[in-house]
Amino acid sequence: MTGFTTNAIHAVSNNEYEAIMPPIHLATTFGQPTDGTAGPYEYQRGGSPTRSDLEQALATIEDAKHAFAYPSGMGASAAAMGILNSGENLILGMPSYGGNYRFATVELPKRGVGVRFVGDFSTLSDDDFADNVKMVFWESPTNPTLQVSDIAQIAEIAHRNGALLVVDNTFMTPYLQRPLDLGADITVQSATKYLGGHGDLLAGVAATNNDELATELWRAQLINGSVLSPIDSYRLLQNIKTLALRLDRQQENAQKIIEFLQDHPKVQQVLYAGGASDEQAEIQARQARGNGAVFSIKLIDTANIKAFLDALTIFDFAVSLGGIESLICLPATMTQEAYTQEHLDEFGVDANLIRLAIGIEDAEDLIANLDQALAAA
């Protein structure tokens, strides 16, 4: 069995002219047979050779039958949640990325879909599905509190009650975690993050092993026009080949920084995947190949957060994550700003919660930069 990076590099084979790299097909329309049959491609919205190459590679690294590329992570999430029909209900795991929360609270009610929020999946039971719940949508680890839940266990409960399980796997990527292998029906990711990896490409991906769900996800592309362009498809196809190399370095850096921060007198708490309890550590170790490179911290009450942020020179104060550069943000007013105050309070997205996304810079430089910023705080 070949490894992840070997699959990522060789998933697409194009031997025309013995070219090592497949070409970019920019055509928006394709000539058709005159006998009434259809060619492999007709119009770029329905499919294109370059997007097909990317989707083949994405399915390969996901170990999935089908994958679909969208122009943003929210395009993928919207396609998955858009499967729900009027009168059905969604369980949204909390805290969730602010864009997923916004779609669930603004768009789904317009379609007659109800939403219920669950913050602790360890207590999920058959009773939670009594009101026609047809989908569970959640992230493990959660954004930005990094809580971990047992994907296989939740899949079993959902399926027993006739519901789908959708896992947002953006933080872990297929390199570290395979939700489909654990029973999830659909995985979604913001490919803008680790898959793209360089902060200059907006994209999303949804993958499934279910043929009927694959048809639904493809229809979302066709009907909504939510498709990734050939040029961006080509760029993403190249970027995923170095995913494991980048993420290995990012995880290594993150672990060193977490160890430094855990012992720092200005830091009250460090939240990372599997760090909340022995039980969560066991779950994370069982279902993932690492803890990722995103974590959150809380400073002590007397610390000046603005002074801390202002003193940073390597970390950029910005949303997003997964790129080669290290970023830092305040989720309550940035990535989760769509939350009601009630939900911010209920699900632990405090105003003093700081999320760090670690890049591939030298760990010693990142630690030194944090150390002097904490001194300023």
Sine and cosine of phi, psi and omega as CSV:
sin_phi,cos_phi,sin_psi,cos_psi,sin_omega,cos_omega
0.00,0.00,0.81,-0.58,-0.04,-1.00
-0.97,0.25,0.39,-0.92,-0.05,-1.00
-0.99,0.13,0.10,-1.00,-0.10,-0.99
-0.87,0.50,-0.78,0.62,-0.08,-1.00
-0.93,0.36,-0.59,0.81,0.09,-1.00
-0.86,0.51,-0.70,0.71,0.05,-1.00
-0.89,0.45,-0.67,0.74,-0.03,-1.00
-0.89,0.46,-0.62,0.78,-0.05,-1.00
-0.97,0.22,-0.61,0.79,-0.15,-0.99
-0.95,-0.32,0.24,0.97,-0.02,-1.00
-0.90,0.45,-0.54,0.84,-0.02,-1.00
-0.93,-0.36,0.84,-0.55,0.00,-1.00
-0.91,-0.41,0.87,-0.50,0.01,-1.00
-0.74,-0.68,0.97,-0.26,-0.12,-0.99
-0.99,-0.16,0.12,0.99,0.05,-1.00
-0.86,0.51,0.82,-0.57,-0.05,-1.00
0.87,0.50,0.31,0.95,-0.05,-1.00
0.85,0.52,0.48,0.88,0.01,-1.00
-0.94,0.35,0.73,-0.69,0.03,-1.00
-0.95,0.31,-0.60,0.80,0.01,-1.00
-0.96,-0.30,0.65,-0.76,0.07,-1.00
-0.94,0.35,0.47,-0.88,0.00,-1.00
-0.97,0.23,0.25,-0.97,0.13,-0.99
-1.00,-0.08,0.81,-0.59,0.07,-1.00
-0.98,-0.21,0.94,-0.33,-0.06,-1.00
-1.00,-0.05,-0.11,0.99,-0.09,-1.00
-0.85,0.53,0.66,-0.75,0.08,-1.00
-1.00,-0.02,-0.37,0.93,0.01,-1.00
-0.66,-0.75,0.43,-0.90,-0.12,-0.99
-0.75,-0.66,0.67,-0.74,0.02,-1.00
-0.88,0.48,0.56,-0.83,-0.08,-1.00
-0.88,-0.48,0.46,-0.89,0.09,-1.00
-0.88,0.47,0.50,-0.86,-0.01,-1.00
-1.00,-0.01,0.02,1.00,-0.05,-1.00
-1.00,-0.04,0.16,0.99,0.03,-1.00
1.00,-0.07,-0.20,0.98,0.07,-1.00
-0.99,0.15,0.19,-0.98,-0.03,-1.00
-0.94,-0.33,0.62,-0.78,0.10,-0.99
-0.98,0.21,0.12,-0.99,-0.03,-1.00
-0.90,0.44,-0.47,0.88,0.05,-1.00
-0.69,-0.72,0.60,-0.80,-0.01,-1.00
-0.86,-0.51,-0.77,0.64,-0.06,-1.00
-0.55,-0.83,0.63,-0.78,-0.19,-0.98
-0.85,0.53,-0.51,0.86,0.02,-1.00
-0.89,0.45,-0.59,0.81,0.02,-1.00
-0.98,0.18,-0.36,0.93,0.01,-1.00
0.31,-0.95,0.49,-0.87,0.06,-1.00
-0.57,-0.82,0.44,-0.90,-0.03,-1.00
-0.85,0.53,-0.63,0.77,-0.04,-1.00
-0.94,0.33,-0.66,0.75,0.05,-1.00
-0.92,0.40,-0.58,0.81,0.06,-1.00
-0.89,0.45,-0.65,0.76,0.06,-1.00
-0.86,0.51,-0.73,0.68,0.01,-1.00
-0.88,0.48,-0.74,0.68,-0.06,-1.00
-0.91,0.42,-0.54,0.84,0.10,-0.99
-0.90,0.44,-0.69,0.73,0.02,-1.00
-0.92,0.39,-0.66,0.75,0.02,-1.00
-0.90,0.45,-0.66,0.75,0.04,-1.00
-0.90,0.43,-0.61,0.79,-0.02,-1.00
-0.90,0.44,-0.74,0.67,-0.04,-1.00
-0.96,0.29,-0.34,0.94,0.04,-1.00
-1.00,0.04,-0.20,0.98,-0.13,-0.99
0.85,0.53,0.72,0.69,-0.07,-1.00
-0.86,-0.51,0.38,-0.93,0.08,-1.00
-0.97,0.26,-0.57,0.82,-0.12,-0.99
-0.70,-0.72,0.61,-0.79,0.16,-0.99
-0.60,-0.80,0.52,-0.85,-0.07,-1.00
-0.71,-0.71,0.72,-0.69,-0.07,-1.00
-0.98,-0.22,0.75,-0.66,-0.02,-1.00
-0.86,-0.50,0.27,-0.96,-0.06,-1.00
-0.97,0.24,-0.01,1.00,0.09,-1.00
-0.27,-0.96,0.27,-0.96,0.09,-1.00
-0.88,0.47,-0.61,0.79,0.04,-1.00
-0.91,0.41,-0.49,0.87,0.10,-1.00
-0.88,0.48,-0.64,0.77,0.04,-1.00
-0.94,0.35,-0.70,0.71,0.01,-1.00
-0.89,0.45,-0.67,0.75,0.01,-1.00
-0.90,0.44,-0.60,0.80,0.04,-1.00
-0.91,0.43,-0.65,0.76,-0.01,-1.00
-0.94,0.35,-0.78,0.63,0.01,-1.00
-0.92,0.39,-0.43,0.91,0.00,-1.00
-0.93,0.36,-0.17,0.99,0.07,-1.00
-0.92,0.39,-0.44,0.90,-0.05,-1.00
-0.92,0.38,0.56,-0.83,-0.01,-1.00
-0.95,-0.32,0.30,-0.95,0.04,-1.00
-0.83,0.56,0.71,-0.71,-0.01,-1.00
1.00,-0.06,-0.18,0.98,0.05,-1.00
-1.00,-0.08,0.29,-0.96,-0.05,-1.00
-0.82,-0.57,0.44,-0.90,0.01,-1.00
-0.88,-0.47,0.69,-0.73,0.24,-0.97
-0.99,-0.13,0.87,-0.49,0.03,-1.00
-0.97,-0.26,0.87,-0.49,0.04,-1.00
-0.93,0.36,0.67,-0.74,-0.07,-1.00
-0.82,-0.58,0.50,-0.87,-0.11,0.99
-0.95,0.32,0.51,-0.86,-0.01,-1.00
-0.83,-0.56,0.35,-0.94,0.07,-1.00
-0.78,0.63,0.65,-0.76,-0.10,-1.00
-0.86,0.51,-0.54,0.84,0.03,-1.00
-0.93,0.37,-0.65,0.76,0.07,-1.00
-0.90,0.44,-0.67,0.75,0.03,-1.00
-0.88,0.48,-0.69,0.72,-0.02,-1.00
-0.89,0.45,-0.68,0.73,0.01,-1.00
-0.90,0.44,-0.65,0.76,-0.03,-1.00
-0.94,0.35,-0.53,0.85,-0.07,-1.00
-0.99,-0.11,-0.35,0.94,-0.03,-1.00
-0.96,-0.27,-0.76,0.65,-0.12,-0.99
-1.00,0.09,-0.72,0.70,-0.07,-1.00
-0.87,0.49,-0.65,0.76,0.04,-1.00
-0.86,0.51,-0.53,0.85,0.05,-1.00
-0.90,0.44,-0.43,0.90,-0.02,-1.00
-1.00,-0.09,0.08,1.00,0.01,-1.00
0.98,0.18,0.33,0.94,0.01,-1.00
-0.98,-0.20,0.78,-0.62,0.01,-1.00
-1.00,0.04,0.41,-0.91,-0.03,-1.00
-0.74,-0.67,0.72,-0.70,0.12,-0.99
-0.82,-0.57,0.61,-0.79,-0.09,-1.00
-0.97,-0.25,0.75,-0.66,0.01,-1.00
-0.79,-0.61,0.81,-0.59,-0.03,-1.00
-0.98,-0.22,-0.25,0.97,-0.04,-1.00
-0.73,-0.68,0.99,-0.14,-0.05,-1.00
-0.97,0.23,-0.16,0.99,0.06,-1.00
-0.93,0.37,-0.30,0.95,0.00,-1.00
-0.98,-0.20,0.06,1.00,-0.04,-1.00
-0.89,0.46,0.71,-0.70,-0.03,-1.00
-0.61,-0.79,0.06,-1.00,0.02,-1.00
-0.86,0.51,-0.51,0.86,-0.01,-1.00
-0.88,0.48,-0.45,0.89,-0.02,-1.00
-0.94,0.34,-0.20,0.98,-0.06,-1.00
-0.95,-0.30,0.22,0.98,-0.11,-0.99
-0.93,0.37,-0.42,0.91,-0.10,-0.99
-0.97,-0.24,0.75,0.66,0.10,-1.00
0.89,0.47,0.63,0.78,0.11,-0.99
-0.95,0.31,0.83,-0.56,-0.05,-1.00
-0.89,-0.45,-0.04,1.00,0.01,-1.00
-0.41,-0.91,0.65,-0.76,0.20,-0.98
-0.92,-0.39,0.80,-0.60,-0.02,-1.00
-0.81,-0.59,0.87,-0.50,-0.02,-1.00
-0.30,-0.96,0.24,-0.97,0.00,-1.00
-0.94,-0.35,0.60,-0.80,0.17,-0.98
-0.65,-0.76,0.93,-0.36,0.09,1.00
-0.97,0.23,0.35,-0.94,-0.04,-1.00
-0.97,0.23,0.40,-0.92,-0.01,-1.00
-0.94,-0.34,0.91,-0.41,0.25,0.97
-0.90,-0.43,0.27,0.96,-0.10,-1.00
-1.00,-0.03,-0.13,0.99,0.12,-0.99
0.87,0.48,0.59,0.81,0.11,-0.99
-0.98,0.18,0.57,-0.82,-0.08,-1.00
-0.90,-0.44,0.64,-0.76,0.07,-1.00
-0.77,-0.64,0.36,-0.93,-0.07,-1.00
-0.99,0.16,0.96,-0.26,-0.08,-1.00
-0.89,0.46,-0.71,0.71,-0.04,-1.00
-0.89,0.46,-0.65,0.76,0.00,-1.00
-0.91,0.41,-0.68,0.73,0.00,-1.00
-0.93,0.37,-0.61,0.79,0.06,-1.00
-0.87,0.49,-0.66,0.75,-0.01,-1.00
-0.90,0.44,-0.69,0.72,0.00,-1.00
-0.91,0.41,-0.71,0.70,-0.02,-1.00
-0.88,0.47,-0.73,0.68,-0.04,-1.00
-0.92,0.39,-0.57,0.82,0.05,-1.00
-0.88,0.48,-0.43,0.90,-0.02,-1.00
-0.95,-0.32,0.29,0.96,0.10,-1.00
0.96,0.29,0.45,0.89,-0.02,-1.00
-0.92,-0.40,0.43,-0.90,0.07,-1.00
-1.00,0.02,0.47,-0.88,0.12,-0.99
-0.90,-0.43,0.85,-0.53,0.08,-1.00
-0.91,-0.41,0.80,-0.60,-0.01,-1.00
-0.90,-0.44,0.83,-0.55,0.14,-0.99
-0.99,0.17,0.93,-0.36,-0.12,-0.99
-0.96,-0.28,0.41,0.91,-0.09,-1.00
-0.86,0.52,-0.70,0.71,-0.06,-1.00
-0.92,0.39,-0.57,0.82,-0.11,-0.99
-0.99,-0.10,-0.59,0.81,-0.10,-1.00
0.91,0.42,0.29,-0.96,0.03,-1.00
-0.90,0.44,-0.31,0.95,0.02,-1.00
-0.92,0.39,-0.58,0.81,-0.06,-1.00
-0.97,-0.23,-0.42,0.91,-0.11,-0.99
-0.49,-0.87,0.69,-0.73,-0.03,-1.00
-0.86,-0.50,0.99,0.14,-0.04,-1.00
-0.85,0.52,-0.55,0.83,0.00,-1.00
-0.90,0.44,-0.60,0.80,0.03,-1.00
-0.93,0.38,-0.35,0.94,-0.03,-1.00
-0.99,-0.11,0.04,1.00,0.09,-1.00
0.90,-0.43,-0.11,0.99,0.03,-1.00
-0.90,0.43,0.50,-0.86,0.01,-1.00
-1.00,0.04,-0.58,0.81,-0.01,-1.00
-0.64,-0.77,0.64,-0.77,0.24,-0.97
-0.91,-0.41,0.58,-0.81,0.12,-0.99
-0.81,-0.59,0.45,-0.89,0.06,-1.00
-0.54,-0.84,0.53,-0.85,0.28,-0.96
-0.99,0.12,0.97,-0.25,0.02,-1.00
-0.95,0.31,-0.17,0.99,0.14,-0.99
-0.84,0.54,-0.50,0.87,-0.14,-0.99
-0.99,0.11,-0.93,-0.37,-0.13,-0.99
-0.93,0.37,-0.60,0.80,-0.05,-1.00
-0.90,0.44,-0.71,0.71,0.08,-1.00
-0.95,0.30,-0.80,0.59,0.25,-0.97
0.98,0.19,-0.02,1.00,-0.08,-1.00
-0.75,-0.66,0.22,0.97,0.10,-0.99
0.91,0.42,0.41,0.91,-0.05,-1.00
-0.66,-0.75,0.34,0.94,-0.08,-1.00
-0.55,-0.83,0.82,-0.57,0.03,-1.00
-0.98,-0.20,0.83,-0.56,-0.04,-1.00
-0.26,-0.96,0.30,-0.96,0.06,-1.00
-0.57,-0.82,0.34,-0.94,0.00,-1.00
-0.60,-0.80,0.64,-0.77,0.16,-0.99
-0.81,-0.58,0.64,-0.77,-0.03,-1.00
-0.70,-0.71,0.48,-0.88,0.01,-1.00
-0.36,-0.93,0.36,-0.93,0.14,-0.99
-0.97,-0.24,-0.01,1.00,-0.08,-1.00
-0.99,-0.11,0.85,-0.52,-0.06,-1.00
-0.89,0.45,-0.64,0.77,-0.01,-1.00
-0.92,0.38,-0.66,0.75,0.05,-1.00
-0.92,0.39,-0.57,0.82,0.05,-1.00
-0.87,0.49,-0.65,0.76,0.04,-1.00
-0.89,0.46,-0.64,0.77,0.04,-1.00
-0.90,0.44,-0.68,0.74,-0.03,-1.00
-0.93,0.37,-0.61,0.80,0.06,-1.00
-0.93,0.38,-0.63,0.77,0.02,-1.00
-0.88,0.47,-0.56,0.83,0.04,-1.00
-0.88,0.48,-0.61,0.79,0.08,-1.00
-0.91,0.43,-0.76,0.65,-0.11,-0.99
-0.92,0.40,-0.74,0.67,-0.12,-0.99
-0.97,0.23,-0.67,0.74,-0.05,-1.00
-1.00,0.03,-0.17,0.99,-0.05,-1.00
0.94,0.35,0.42,0.91,-0.08,-1.00
-1.00,-0.02,0.97,0.24,-0.09,-1.00
-0.80,-0.60,0.49,-0.87,0.04,-1.00
-1.00,0.08,0.68,-0.73,-0.05,-1.00
-0.93,0.37,0.36,-0.93,0.02,-1.00
-0.86,0.52,-0.66,0.75,-0.02,-1.00
-0.91,0.42,-0.72,0.70,0.03,-1.00
-0.92,0.38,-0.55,0.84,0.08,-1.00
-0.89,0.46,-0.68,0.73,0.01,-1.00
-0.90,0.43,-0.69,0.72,-0.01,-1.00
-0.90,0.44,-0.67,0.74,0.01,-1.00
-0.92,0.39,-0.60,0.80,0.04,-1.00
-0.85,0.53,-0.62,0.79,0.04,-1.00
-0.96,0.29,-0.66,0.75,-0.11,-0.99
-0.92,0.39,-0.57,0.82,-0.05,-1.00
-0.93,0.37,-0.28,0.96,0.01,-1.00
-0.93,0.37,-0.41,0.91,0.01,-1.00
-0.96,-0.27,0.19,0.98,-0.05,-1.00
-0.82,0.57,-0.77,0.64,-0.07,-1.00
-0.89,0.45,-0.64,0.77,0.01,-1.00
-0.89,0.46,-0.71,0.71,-0.01,-1.00
-0.92,0.38,-0.71,0.71,-0.10,-1.00
-0.94,0.33,-0.55,0.84,0.10,-0.99
-0.86,0.52,-0.72,0.69,0.01,-1.00
-0.92,0.40,-0.66,0.75,-0.01,-1.00
-0.89,0.45,-0.67,0.74,0.04,-1.00
-0.91,0.42,-0.66,0.75,0.02,-1.00
-0.87,0.49,-0.71,0.71,0.05,-1.00
-0.89,0.46,-0.71,0.70,-0.05,-1.00
-0.87,0.49,-0.67,0.74,-0.01,-1.00
-0.89,0.46,-0.67,0.75,0.03,-1.00
-0.90,0.44,-0.65,0.76,-0.03,-1.00
-0.94,0.33,-0.64,0.77,0.05,-1.00
-0.86,0.51,-0.71,0.70,0.01,-1.00
-0.88,0.47,-0.62,0.78,0.05,-1.00
-0.91,0.42,-0.72,0.69,-0.08,-1.00
-0.94,0.34,-0.54,0.84,0.00,-1.00
-0.88,0.47,-0.44,0.90,-0.02,-1.00
-0.98,-0.19,0.07,1.00,-0.08,-1.00
-1.00,0.07,0.73,-0.68,-0.05,-1.00
-0.92,0.40,-0.33,0.95,0.01,-1.00
-1.00,0.05,-0.13,0.99,-0.07,-1.00
-0.96,-0.26,0.85,-0.52,-0.02,-1.00
-0.99,0.13,-0.61,0.79,-0.10,-1.00
-0.42,-0.91,0.60,-0.80,0.13,-0.99
-0.87,-0.49,0.82,-0.57,-0.02,-1.00
-0.94,-0.33,0.88,-0.47,0.03,-1.00
-0.63,-0.78,0.28,-0.96,-0.07,-1.00
-0.86,0.51,0.84,-0.54,0.00,-1.00
1.00,0.10,-0.01,1.00,-0.08,-1.00
-1.00,0.01,-0.14,0.99,-0.11,-0.99
-0.97,0.25,-0.49,0.87,-0.05,-1.00
-0.26,-0.97,0.22,-0.97,0.08,-1.00
-0.89,0.46,-0.60,0.80,0.00,-1.00
-0.90,0.44,-0.71,0.70,0.01,-1.00
-0.93,0.38,-0.57,0.82,0.05,-1.00
-0.88,0.47,-0.65,0.76,0.01,-1.00
-0.92,0.40,-0.67,0.74,0.01,-1.00
-0.89,0.45,-0.73,0.68,-0.03,-1.00
-0.89,0.46,-0.67,0.75,0.01,-1.00
-0.91,0.42,-0.54,0.84,-0.05,-1.00
-0.98,0.21,-0.59,0.81,-0.14,-0.99
-0.95,-0.32,-0.03,1.00,0.00,-1.00
-0.66,-0.75,0.34,-0.94,-0.03,-1.00
-0.99,-0.15,0.30,0.95,-0.01,-1.00
0.20,-0.98,0.01,-1.00,-0.04,-1.00
-0.98,-0.20,0.05,1.00,0.00,-1.00
0.98,0.20,-0.14,-0.99,-0.08,-1.00
-0.79,-0.61,0.35,0.94,0.10,-0.99
-0.89,-0.46,0.71,-0.70,0.09,-1.00
-0.46,-0.89,0.21,-0.98,-0.02,-1.00
-0.81,-0.59,0.39,-0.92,0.03,-1.00
-0.69,-0.72,0.38,-0.92,0.19,-0.98
-0.83,-0.56,0.77,-0.64,0.05,-1.00
-0.99,0.11,0.28,-0.96,0.05,-1.00
-0.90,0.44,0.37,-0.93,-0.14,-0.99
-0.86,0.51,-0.52,0.86,-0.06,-1.00
-1.00,0.08,-0.07,1.00,-0.03,-1.00
-0.97,0.25,0.54,-0.84,0.04,-1.00
-0.99,-0.13,0.97,-0.24,-0.09,-1.00
-0.91,0.43,-0.65,0.76,0.00,-1.00
-0.89,0.46,-0.67,0.74,0.03,-1.00
-0.89,0.45,-0.62,0.78,0.05,-1.00
-0.87,0.49,-0.76,0.65,-0.02,-1.00
-0.91,0.42,-0.66,0.75,-0.03,-1.00
-0.91,0.42,-0.46,0.89,-0.06,-1.00
-0.99,0.13,-0.21,0.98,-0.01,-1.00
-0.96,0.27,0.70,-0.72,0.00,-1.00
-0.87,-0.48,-0.37,0.93,0.03,-1.00
-0.99,-0.12,-0.68,0.73,0.04,-1.00
-0.95,0.31,0.77,-0.63,0.12,-0.99
-1.00,0.03,0.69,-0.73,0.04,-1.00
-0.99,0.11,0.99,-0.10,-0.14,-0.99
-0.31,-0.95,0.40,-0.92,0.10,-1.00
-0.97,0.24,0.06,-1.00,-0.01,-1.00
1.00,0.08,0.00,-1.00,-0.10,-1.00
-0.15,-0.99,0.15,-0.99,0.15,-0.99
1.00,0.02,-0.12,0.99,0.02,-1.00
-1.00,0.10,0.08,-1.00,-0.01,-1.00
-0.95,0.31,-0.26,0.97,0.02,-1.00
-0.99,-0.12,0.54,-0.84,0.01,-1.00
-1.00,0.09,0.70,-0.72,-0.03,-1.00
-0.81,-0.59,0.39,-0.92,0.04,-1.00
-0.61,-0.79,0.60,-0.80,-0.03,-1.00
-0.47,-0.88,0.21,-0.98,0.10,-1.00
-0.94,-0.33,0.99,-0.14,-0.11,-0.99
-0.82,0.58,-0.63,0.78,-0.09,-1.00
-0.84,0.54,-0.53,0.85,-0.03,-1.00
-0.92,-0.40,0.05,1.00,-0.04,-1.00
-0.82,-0.58,-1.00,0.07,-0.09,-1.00
-0.93,0.36,-0.46,0.89,-0.01,-1.00
-0.92,-0.39,0.42,0.91,-0.08,-1.00
-0.92,0.40,-0.27,0.96,0.03,-1.00
-0.97,0.24,-0.24,0.97,-0.03,-1.00
-0.91,0.42,0.54,-0.84,0.22,-0.97
-0.94,0.33,0.36,-0.93,0.04,-1.00
-0.88,0.48,-0.58,0.82,0.03,-1.00
-0.86,0.50,-0.68,0.73,-0.02,-1.00
-0.97,0.26,-0.55,0.83,0.11,-0.99
-0.85,0.52,-0.70,0.71,-0.02,-1.00
-0.94,0.34,-0.70,0.71,-0.10,-1.00
-0.92,0.40,-0.58,0.81,-0.14,-0.99
-0.95,-0.33,0.32,0.95,0.23,-0.97
0.98,0.22,0.36,0.93,0.05,-1.00
-1.00,-0.06,0.97,0.24,-0.08,-1.00
-0.95,0.32,0.38,-0.92,0.03,-1.00
-0.90,0.44,-0.41,0.91,-0.01,-1.00
-0.99,-0.14,0.20,0.98,0.05,-1.00
-0.99,0.15,0.79,-0.61,-0.05,-1.00
-0.89,-0.46,0.80,-0.60,0.00,-1.00
-0.97,-0.25,0.74,-0.68,0.03,-1.00
-0.91,-0.42,0.72,-0.69,0.11,-0.99
-0.89,-0.46,0.91,-0.42,-0.18,-0.98
-1.00,-0.02,0.71,-0.70,0.00,-1.00
-0.99,-0.13,-0.44,-0.90,-0.08,-1.00
-0.95,-0.31,0.23,0.97,0.06,-1.00
-0.88,0.48,0.13,-0.99,0.06,-1.00
-0.93,0.37,0.79,-0.62,-0.08,-1.00
-0.85,0.53,-0.61,0.79,-0.02,-1.00
-0.88,0.47,-0.60,0.80,0.03,-1.00
-0.94,0.35,-0.65,0.76,0.03,-1.00
-0.90,0.44,-0.68,0.73,0.01,-1.00
-0.90,0.44,-0.69,0.72,0.02,-1.00
-0.89,0.46,-0.63,0.78,0.02,-1.00
-0.91,0.42,-0.66,0.75,0.06,-1.00
-0.92,0.39,-0.62,0.78,-0.04,-1.00
-0.89,0.46,-0.72,0.69,0.00,-1.00
-0.95,0.32,-0.50,0.86,0.06,-1.00
-0.94,0.34,-0.61,0.79,0.06,-1.00
-0.92,0.40,-0.56,0.83,0.07,-1.00
-0.90,0.44,-0.60,0.80,0.03,-1.00
-0.94,0.34,-0.42,0.91,-0.02,-1.00
-0.97,0.26,0.00,0.00,0.00,0.00
